[in-house]
């Protein structure tokens, strides 16, 4: 019984070290630290695990007042139980027609859509999360540090501005069709194969402009008119 606290400390240190390695290896740590810290985090986890193993196999221990290992358990719970959730983005205040009140809107970006900057076309298309121009603006303002790593899918009508700039347009109806507001997203990249006025599906990544966010397009194709072509006040 006198070795029980040492045994518990060793087991918890092993668990903490393994948890650090798992969090780093699966990429969950990237929402908290930059990717350059992945290897150091794995090495730190390995060191902690080795320290735990040394406590388990060593029988040469100096007698001392039993140390608390509760905080080690808390750390393990944080790494393995409290997993990083999706990125939450505030989308401003809107009127809720159901409750007839003004509500704070928000939407969430899943971790799976963070494929890294300059990802391949295949990775972007496989992991893309659909946004409209309003959501693109809010996310670019609130998550500039990681938003350039996100794979994005958008739909709308392909248009040319008066200056000849390519853009994606989708209308948002706030009350009735008479007050429809065009939401515009600048497009850049290879945009061949589509015509002005076509409904299109585009895949790409944020172009880095926070004031007028656009999309660096990796693929584009014409689609049929969607079932719900217009956005409404119910769309965050």
C-alpha positions in Angstrom: 0.0 0.0 0.0 2.9 2.4 0.7 3.8 2.4 -3.0 0.2 3.1 -4.2 0.6 6.9 -4.6 3.8 6.4 -6.6 2.0 3.8 -8.8 -0.9 6.2 -9.4 1.5 9.0 -10.2 3.3 6.8 -12.7 0.1 5.7 -14.4 -1.2 9.2 -14.7 2.0 10.6 -16.1 1.9 7.8 -18.7 -1.6 8.7 -19.5 -0.8 12.4 -19.8 2.2 11.8 -22.1 0.1 9.5 -24.4 -2.7 12.0 -24.4 -0.3 14.8 -25.6 1.0 12.5 -28.4 -2.5 11.6 -29.5 -3.7 15.2 -29.6 -0.7 16.3 -31.6 -0.7 13.3 -34.0 -4.4 13.7 -34.8 -4.1 17.4 -35.5 -6.5 18.5 -32.7 -3.7 20.7 -31.3 -3.7 22.8 -34.4 -6.6 24.8 -33.2 -4.5 26.0 -30.2 -0.9 26.0 -31.5 0.8 26.4 -34.9 1.7 23.4 -36.9 5.4 23.9 -36.2 4.7 22.9 -32.6 3.3 19.5 -33.5 6.7 17.7 -33.3 7.8 19.5 -30.0 4.4 18.5 -28.5 4.9 14.9 -29.5 8.4 14.9 -28.0 7.2 16.5 -24.8 4.5 13.8 -24.5 7.1 11.1 -25.0 9.3 12.6 -22.3 6.3 12.7 -19.9 5.4 9.2 -20.7 8.9 8.0 -20.1 9.0 9.7 -16.7 5.8 7.9 -15.9 7.2 4.5 -17.0 10.4 5.2 -14.9 8.2 5.7 -11.8 6.4 2.4 -12.5 9.5 0.3 -13.0 11.7 1.9 -10.3 11.4 0.6 -6.8 14.1 3.0 -5.3 12.0 5.8 -3.9 12.8 8.2 -1.1 10.1 8.4 1.5 8.2 11.6 1.5 4.8 13.0 2.1 2.3 11.6 -0.5 2.0 14.0 -3.4 -1.3 14.9 -5.0 -1.8 13.5 -8.5 -5.3 15.0 -9.0 -4.0 17.8 -11.3 -2.4 15.2 -13.6 -5.8 13.6 -13.9 -7.4 17.0 -14.7 -4.8 17.5 -17.5 -5.6 14.1 -19.0 -9.3 14.9 -18.9 -8.6 18.2 -20.7 -6.6 16.5 -23.5 -8.8 13.5 -24.1 -12.3 14.5 -23.0 -12.5 18.2 -23.7 -11.7 17.9 -27.4 -11.5 21.1 -29.6 -14.9 21.8 -31.0 -15.9 23.6 -34.2 -15.0 27.2 -34.7 -17.9 29.5 -33.8 -18.5 32.7 -35.8 -20.9 35.5 -34.8 -23.1 36.6 -37.7 -24.6 39.7 -36.2 -28.1 40.6 -35.0 -31.1 39.5 -37.0 -34.9 39.5 -36.6 -36.4 36.1 -35.8 -39.9 35.9 -37.4 -40.8 32.9 -35.2 -40.2 34.6 -31.9 -40.6 38.2 -33.3 -37.4 39.2 -31.5 -33.9 40.3 -32.5 -31.5 37.5 -31.9 -27.7 37.0 -32.2 -26.9 34.8 -35.1 -23.9 32.5 -35.4 -22.7 29.5 -37.4 -20.0 26.9 -36.8 -17.1 25.9 -39.0 -16.2 22.2 -38.6 -12.6 21.3 -37.9 -12.6 18.8 -40.8 -12.7 21.7 -43.3 -9.4 23.1 -42.1 -7.2 21.4 -44.8 -4.3 23.8 -44.7 -3.3 26.7 -46.8 -2.6 25.9 -50.5 -4.2 22.5 -50.2 -4.8 20.3 -53.2 -8.0 20.6 -55.3 -9.0 17.0 -54.2 -8.6 17.8 -50.5 -10.5 21.1 -50.9 -13.4 19.5 -52.7 -13.6 16.5 -50.3 -13.6 18.7 -47.1 -15.3 21.9 -48.2 -17.8 23.6 -46.0 -20.5 25.7 -47.7 -20.6 29.4 -47.0 -22.4 32.4 -48.5 -20.8 35.9 -49.0 -22.1 37.2 -45.6 -20.6 34.3 -43.7 -17.4 34.6 -45.7 -17.1 38.2 -44.5 -17.8 37.5 -40.8 -15.3 34.5 -40.7 -12.6 36.5 -42.4 -13.0 39.2 -39.8 -13.1 37.0 -36.7 -10.8 34.0 -37.7 -8.1 35.5 -39.8 -5.4 33.3 -38.3 -6.9 30.0 -39.4 -9.5 31.0 -42.1 -7.0 30.7 -44.9 -6.7 27.0 -44.1 -10.4 26.3 -44.7 -11.8 24.6 -47.7 -14.8 26.5 -49.0 -17.8 25.7 -51.2 -20.1 28.4 -52.5 -22.9 28.6 -55.0 -24.4 31.6 -56.8 -24.5 33.2 -60.2 -21.4 33.9 -62.2 -21.1 37.6 -63.3 -18.7 40.2 -64.6 -18.6 43.6 -63.0 -18.6 46.8 -65.1 -14.8 46.8 -64.8 -14.7 43.2 -66.0 -13.9 41.6 -62.7 -15.3 38.1 -62.1 -17.5 37.6 -59.1 -20.1 35.3 -57.6 -23.5 36.9 -56.8 -26.4 35.6 -54.7 -29.4 37.7 -53.5 -30.6 37.9 -50.0 -34.3 38.8 -49.3 -34.9 40.6 -46.1 -38.6 41.3 -46.4 -39.8 40.9 -50.0 -38.3 40.5 -53.5 -38.3 44.3 -53.9 -35.6 44.8 -51.2 -33.4 41.9 -52.4 -29.7 42.6 -51.6 -26.9 41.2 -53.8 -24.2 39.5 -51.8 -21.0 39.6 -53.9 -17.9 37.5 -53.7 -14.8 38.3 -55.9 -13.4 35.3 -57.7 -9.9 34.6 -58.9 -8.4 31.6 -60.6 -9.2 29.5 -63.7 -12.8 30.3 -64.4 -13.2 28.8 -67.8 -16.2 26.7 -68.8 -18.9 28.9 -67.4 -20.9 31.8 -68.8 -22.2 35.0 -67.3 -25.5 34.4 -65.6 -24.9 30.7 -65.0 -25.6 29.2 -61.6 -22.2 27.8 -60.5 -20.6 25.8 -57.8 -17.2 26.9 -56.8 -14.5 25.4 -54.5 -11.6 27.3 -53.2 -10.0 29.1 -50.2 -10.1 32.6 -48.8 -8.0 35.1 -50.7 -6.7 36.9 -47.6 -8.6 40.1 -48.1 -10.5 40.9 -44.8 -12.2 44.1 -46.2 -13.7 42.5 -49.3 -13.1 38.8 -48.9 -13.0 36.8 -52.0 -12.2 33.2 -53.2 -9.1 31.8 -54.8 -11.0 29.2 -57.0 -9.6 25.8 -57.6 -12.6 24.4 -59.5 -15.9 25.7 -60.9 -18.8 24.1 -62.7 -22.3 25.1 -63.9 -25.2 23.7 -61.9 -29.0 23.8 -62.2 -30.8 26.5 -60.4 -30.9 25.4 -56.7 -34.2 24.7 -54.9 -33.7 27.8 -52.7 -31.9 30.3 -54.9 -32.4 33.3 -52.6 -31.0 33.6 -49.1 -33.5 34.9 -46.4 -33.3 36.4 -42.9 -33.3 32.8 -41.6 -29.9 32.2 -43.0 -27.2 33.3 -40.6 
